Amino acid sequence: MAIGTSPNPLIKNTTDGLETQKWGGIIADENGKTSKENVYAGGDAVSGAATVILAMGAGKLAAKAIDNNMQK
């Protein structure tokens, strides 16, 4: 559910091995892959407040990367 423009602070405080920005945003590569194995992120949790279109694009890129990863 997307109801905010910043990540829940519990994410960085309770997820060992997940690299985050100082402001709490999740660090992810261009495909949404995070520092935690098999965890992908996008949208406001990564970029901060942005448009729905950008969040949808991040979701599509992450879905493609997840699919490619499962094919290996």
Backbone as CSV, one residue per row, in Angstrom:
resi,resn,N_x,N_y,N_z,CA_x,CA_y,CA_z,C_x,C_y,C_z
1,MET,0.842,-1.167,0.000,0.000,0.000,0.000,0.892,1.236,0.000
2,ALA,0.635,2.164,-0.877,1.406,3.398,-0.959,0.601,4.534,-0.350
3,ILE,0.953,4.910,0.879,0.179,5.962,1.547,1.042,7.109,2.042
4,GLY,2.316,7.082,1.750,3.191,8.141,2.234,4.242,8.494,1.211
5,THR,5.074,9.439,1.581,6.136,9.860,0.668,7.521,9.596,1.236
6,SER,7.579,8.927,2.355,8.874,8.558,2.926,8.744,7.162,3.527
7,PRO,9.851,6.438,3.581,9.803,5.079,4.098,9.507,5.035,5.591
8,ASN,8.858,3.970,6.000,8.589,3.751,7.413,9.930,3.579,8.120
9,PRO,10.186,4.309,9.211,11.472,4.203,9.904,11.739,2.807,10.458
10,LEU,10.715,2.009,10.619,10.919,0.648,11.113,11.720,-0.198,10.132
11,ILE,11.647,0.134,8.846,12.358,-0.654,7.839,13.846,-0.670,8.134
12,LYS,14.451,0.501,8.276,15.903,0.536,8.504,16.285,0.076,9.902
13,ASN,15.372,0.200,10.851,15.688,-0.188,12.226,15.496,-1.675,12.496
14,THR,14.805,-2.378,11.632,14.497,-3.781,11.909,14.960,-4.751,10.824
15,THR,15.601,-4.252,9.773,16.015,-5.124,8.677,17.532,-5.165,8.595
16,ASP,18.112,-6.170,9.222,19.566,-6.319,9.209,20.068,-6.522,7.789
17,GLY,21.161,-5.854,7.465,21.790,-6.025,6.168,21.225,-5.164,5.060
18,LEU,20.219,-4.368,5.356,19.625,-3.494,4.353,20.253,-2.110,4.467
19,GLU,20.962,-1.697,3.414,21.612,-0.390,3.427,20.583,0.694,3.134
20,THR,20.661,1.779,3.918,19.732,2.893,3.754,20.476,4.219,3.743
21,GLN,19.811,5.225,3.203,20.320,6.590,3.222,20.173,7.155,4.633
22,LYS,20.806,8.283,4.900,20.662,8.928,6.214,19.206,9.258,6.524
23,TRP,18.444,9.633,5.493,17.043,10.015,5.687,16.101,8.806,5.753
24,GLY,16.670,7.595,5.633,15.865,6.383,5.766,15.534,5.698,4.459
25,GLY,15.836,6.346,3.341,15.547,5.740,2.044,16.388,4.503,1.803
26,ILE,15.809,3.528,1.143,16.503,2.279,0.850,17.455,2.492,-0.328
27,ILE,18.663,1.996,-0.210,19.635,2.091,-1.298,19.416,0.898,-2.226
28,ALA,19.157,1.210,-3.493,18.914,0.168,-4.493,19.618,0.561,-5.790
29,ASP,19.989,-0.454,-6.580,20.625,-0.155,-7.866,19.565,0.217,-8.906
30,GLU,19.988,0.377,-10.162,19.075,0.815,-11.225,17.947,-0.183,-11.499
31,ASN,18.085,-1.415,-10.998,17.046,-2.428,-11.170,16.237,-2.663,-9.897
32,GLY,16.505,-1.882,-8.869,15.773,-2.010,-7.613,16.383,-2.993,-6.636
33,LYS,17.490,-3.627,-6.994,18.122,-4.617,-6.109,18.774,-3.901,-4.932
34,THR,18.495,-4.386,-3.747,19.061,-3.799,-2.533,20.265,-4.608,-2.063
35,SER,20.834,-4.205,-0.945,21.989,-4.903,-0.372,21.599,-6.235,0.250
36,LYS,20.330,-6.474,0.423,19.845,-7.722,1.020,19.437,-8.676,-0.102
37,GLU,19.923,-9.903,-0.051,19.674,-10.876,-1.111,18.178,-11.069,-1.367
38,ASN,17.818,-11.035,-2.639,16.441,-11.251,-3.104,15.444,-10.209,-2.606
39,VAL,15.934,-9.024,-2.230,15.045,-7.937,-1.813,15.205,-6.791,-2.803
40,TYR,14.082,-6.363,-3.353,14.058,-5.279,-4.332,13.166,-4.174,-3.789
41,ALA,13.469,-2.937,-4.172,12.682,-1.804,-3.693,12.612,-0.739,-4.782
42,GLY,11.597,0.099,-4.687,11.449,1.197,-5.629,10.449,2.200,-5.105
43,GLY,10.195,3.217,-5.873,9.238,4.248,-5.486,9.782,5.160,-4.410
44,ASP,8.886,5.727,-3.633,9.256,6.708,-2.615,10.227,6.152,-1.576
45,ALA,10.193,4.836,-1.336,11.088,4.231,-0.350,12.540,4.314,-0.796
46,VAL,12.763,4.496,-2.101,14.114,4.598,-2.640,14.446,6.036,-3.037
47,SER,13.543,6.665,-3.766,13.834,7.980,-4.341,13.388,9.162,-3.500
48,GLY,12.556,8.911,-2.521,11.913,10.003,-1.809,10.665,10.395,-2.588
49,ALA,10.012,11.438,-2.188,8.749,11.839,-2.816,8.935,12.049,-4.317
50,ALA,8.120,11.370,-5.101,8.178,11.478,-6.553,6.787,11.169,-7.108
51,THR,6.703,11.016,-8.403,5.408,10.771,-9.034,5.055,9.288,-9.041
52,VAL,3.777,9.025,-9.204,3.298,7.651,-9.328,3.911,6.995,-10.567
53,ILE,4.061,7.756,-11.630,4.634,7.222,-12.866,6.056,6.717,-12.628
54,LEU,6.863,7.464,-11.883,8.225,7.010,-11.580,8.208,5.762,-10.711
55,ALA,7.303,5.697,-9.758,7.187,4.513,-8.901,6.774,3.297,-9.717
56,MET,5.848,3.490,-10.649,5.421,2.384,-11.504,6.575,1.909,-12.382
57,GLY,7.358,2.840,-12.900,8.520,2.482,-13.703,9.536,1.689,-12.894
58,ALA,9.758,2.096,-11.656,10.682,1.377,-10.779,10.162,-0.033,-10.514
59,GLY,8.867,-0.161,-10.362,8.262,-1.478,-10.151,8.443,-2.387,-11.355
60,LYS,8.287,-1.823,-12.550,8.474,-2.620,-13.773,9.923,-3.080,-13.906
61,LEU,10.868,-2.183,-13.628,12.283,-2.564,-13.699,12.621,-3.646,-12.674
62,ALA,12.103,-3.493,-11.472,12.359,-4.489,-10.429,11.739,-5.830,-10.796
63,ALA,10.522,-5.814,-11.338,9.867,-7.064,-11.733,10.678,-7.793,-12.799
64,LYS,11.208,-7.053,-13.744,12.033,-7.660,-14.794,13.310,-8.250,-14.190
65,ALA,13.943,-7.519,-13.274,15.163,-8.002,-12.628,14.879,-9.241,-11.783
66,ILE,13.757,-9.259,-11.095,13.378,-10.424,-10.289,13.170,-11.630,-11.198
67,ASP,12.468,-11.424,-12.308,12.231,-12.502,-13.244,13.551,-13.033,-13.812
68,ASN,14.441,-12.116,-14.199,15.753,-12.534,-14.709,16.538,-13.309,-13.661
69,ASN,16.463,-12.875,-12.408,17.162,-13.547,-11.319,16.613,-14.953,-11.084
70,MET,15.319,-15.109,-11.250,14.702,-16.433,-11.043,15.044,-17.399,-12.184
71,GLN,15.384,-16.873,-13.345,15.724,-17.701,-14.487,17.114,-18.322,-14.368
72,LYS,17.938,-17.789,-13.467,19.320,-18.275,-13.318,19.351,-19.608,-12.615
